[in-house]
Amino acid sequence: MLLAIDVGNTNIVFALCRGEAIEHRWRISTDGQRTADEYAVWLHQLMALEGVTMASVDAAIISTVVPQTLFNLQRLCRKYFEVEPLVVAVGGINMGLAIALPNPAEVGADRLVNAVAAHALWPGDLIIIDFGTATTFDVVSADGAYQGGAIAPGINLSMDALYQAAAKLPRIAVEPPPEGLGAIGKGTVHAMQSGLFWGYVGLIEGLVARLSAELPAPPTVVATGGLATLFQRHTPAIAHVDGDLTIRGLIRLHQLNAKNP
C-alpha cells in the first residue's frame, strides 16, 4: 500500500492507497514541531482501528507546503514504515507536467500535485480551484503544461480578519444568507453573510472569467478543498468537484516515479 501524505498550512492528510483506490484517510492539524514518534503513535492507533498494520505500507510520498514538517515525516516513513518516501519537488522527480514559468521552484507542491491529477482526469484546458487556507487558481493547458494562476486569501482567513479587526462584528459561519433573503443585508449577521459569501462567489466568478479570457478555448473548472461543494452549489463557474484531487495527484506521481526514480 502507498502512504500518501499531503501537508497543508492548516491540516495534514494521511491516506492509504491501493492502486487507484483511496482506502483510508486521516487528518491532523499541521504542527511543525510534531515529532516522528508522535505521528507514529497516532497513525498506529488509527490504522489498528481499521485492521491495517504498518507492515502493509510498502511505499510513501510526501507533498508539503510547510518545510519544517518534512524532516519528521521523512523520519516517520524511514523508522516506522521502513520505506524511503518520494518527496514532491520540482527538479527532483518526474512531475508529468511541463512548468511554463520563469522560476518553477516557486510553485507550491500542492498546486502542482492538483494540476497533475486534474490533467490526468479531464481533457482540454483546465482551471483548478483549491479552497484551503488560501484559495488557489491554477491553469493547465491541454498539452499538459502548468501555466501559473492566482492566489487569494481563503474565505476563513477573510472572515477571521473581519472578526478580529472590527470590535462589534461577531464571528459567523461560512454560508450564504438564509433562503429567501437577498444580498441586501437586513441586519449585521445577514450583511456579513452577504458580503463574505456572495463577495467570495464574485471573486471566484471574476477570476475564472479573467483566467479563461487568456486561454485559447473555454476551460473546464475543477474544484477541491473543504468548501468546494458549498460554492459549486451557488455558482455555475465550477463544473466539477473532487475532494480527493490532491491525493489522486500523489498516487499519479508515485506511479510516474516508482520505476523511474
N, C-alpha and C positions, 0 to 999 in steps of 0.2 A: 504493500500500500504506500501511497505517496502522502507525506505530511506537507501540506501547503500552508505557509504562514504569511499572512498579509498584515503588515503593521501600518496602521493609520495614525493620524495625530491624536485621535481620541480612543480608539479601540484596536486590539489585535484579534484577528480571526485565525483560528487554527482549524484546518479542515483535513479530514482523512478521505482520500480519493482512491478509487479502484477503477482504472481505465478512465473513461469519461465521467463516471458516476461519482458524485459527492455523497459519501455515505454518512459522515458525521461532521458537525461543525460546532465549535465552541468559541465564545467571545470573552475577552478580558480587557479591562481598561489598560491603556498604554502607560507604562511607567519605566522610564529609562534606567531606574535603579533596581528593578526586579532581577533577581539572580537566576541562573540556570536551574539551581536546585529548587527554587520556588516554582518556576514553571513546571518542573518535572513532577513535583508533588501534586500540583493542581491538575495537570493533564492525566497523570496516572489514575487519580480518583475518578475523573470523568470517563476515561476510557474503560475502566473497570465496570462502571455502571452500564456501559453498552456492550460488555462482554468482549472487549478488544484488548489485546496485550500490546505492550510496547514493542515486542519482538516482531509483530506483524508489519511494522513500518520498515521498508527497505530503501526508501529514498525520501529526500526532503528538498524543498525550495523555499526561499525567503525573499519577499519583497518588502522593503521598509522605506518610509519617508522620515523616520526618526533614527538617525545614525547611531545614537547612543544605545539603542536596543540590540544592535547587530551582534556584538561580541557575545553576549549571554545567550542569544538564540542560537548562534553557531555552536556554542559550548553545549547547549541543551541537546542539539542534534548529535554531536560527536560523542558526548558522555553517556547519554541515556538511550539514544536510538541507534548508536554505533553506525551512523551514516555521515558522509560529508555533504553538507547542504549546498545546493546550487543557489547562488545569490544573484538576483536580478540587478545587473549593472551594465550600462551602455559601454560597449567595447570589450566587456568581459565574457559575454555569451552571445549566441546566435539569437537575435531578437525576432527574426522572422519578418521584420519591417525595415524599410529604409527610413531614416530620420532626416527629413529635409529641413534642418535647422543649422544655423551657424555654429552653435555650441550644443551638441546633443546631450552632453553630460548635465546640462541644466534641468532637463525634464525629469519630473518626479517619476519614480519607478512605478507607482500606482497608475499613473496616466498611460504609460507605455503598455503596462500589462492589460489594462482595459482595451487599449487600441488593438493589441494582438488578438484578444478574444473576439471583439466585435468584427474585425476584418475576416476572421475565420468563420463567423456565423452569418454575416449579411454581406451581399454583394454591393458594389457601387460605392459612391462617396458616402462617408459617414460623419455624423456629429455624435460624440459620446458625452453625455452629461453625467457627472458623478456627484451626487448630493452627499457630501461629507462635511468635515469641519469647514473646509472651503468647498465651494461648488465650482467644479472644473468643466470646461467645454473643450473637447479635443476633436480635431479634424483629421480624418484618414482618407486619402484619395483611393479611388477604385483600384489602382495598381499596387496598393499596399505601402504607401509612403505616409508616414506621420508628418503632418503639415504644421502642427502647432495648435494654438487655441486661445482660451481666455480663462482667467481665474477670478472669481468673485467671492466675497465673504459668504459663508454659509448662512442660511436663514436663522439658525440658532445663535450664531455669533451676533448677527444684527439685532436679534431680539434681546440678547443679554446686554449688549451695548446700550440699547434704548432704556432698558430697565435700570441699569446701573448709573446712567448719566442723568436721568430725569427723576427727581426725587418723588414726584407724585404719580408716576406711572407704575402700574402693577406688572408683575410677571404674568405672561399669558402663554397658553399652549399654541403650537403651530397648527392652525386650522383656519379655514375660511369663516367669514361671519355666518351665523345660523341661517338655515334655509329660509327664504322669504325676505331677508334683509339685503339691501343692495350695498353698493360701495360707499354710499354716503353714511358715515357713522353717526348714530343717534345717541352715543354715549362713549365714554373713554375706551372701554374694552372693545366695543364694536369698531370704533375708529382705529384702534391699534390692529385689530384683526384685519381690517380692510387694508390698511397701509402696509403691514408686513406681508400678508398672504398675497393680496392682489398686486401689490408692488413687486413681489418676487416673481409672480406669474408674468408680469410685464417685463421683468429683467430676462426671464427665460425666453419669452417670445421675441423680445428685441434682439438679444444676442444670436439666437438661432437664425433670425431673419438676416442679420448683418453677415454672419458667417456664411450662410447659404448663398448670399449675393456674390461672394467671392469664389464660388465653386462653379464648374462648367455645367453641372446638372443638379437638379434638386436632390439633396442628400437624404438618407434615412437617418432619423434621430433615435438614438438608443439611450436609455437612462438606467442608472443603477444607484445604489445607496438607499438609506433608510426611508427617505421621503419621496422616492421616485414614484411609487404607486399613487400617493396622495396627489402629487402635482399632475400626473398623467390624467387623472380623473377631471381635471379642471382646465386643461389646455390641449388643443389639437396639435401643438408643436411637437409633442413626444409621441412617436409611433410605437415604440416597444420598451418594455421594462424587463430587465434581467437582474435580479438581486444577487445572483452568484457570478456576475460577469468577471470580477477580479479573480476569483478562484478558478474559473474556466480559463482565464488567461494564464494563470500559473501552471495549470495542467498542460496547456498547449506549449508553453515554454519548456517545461520539463521534457515533453515528448520531442521537441526540436533539438534538445541538447543531450538527451540521455545517451545516444550512441555517438554523438559528436561533441564531446565536452571541449 
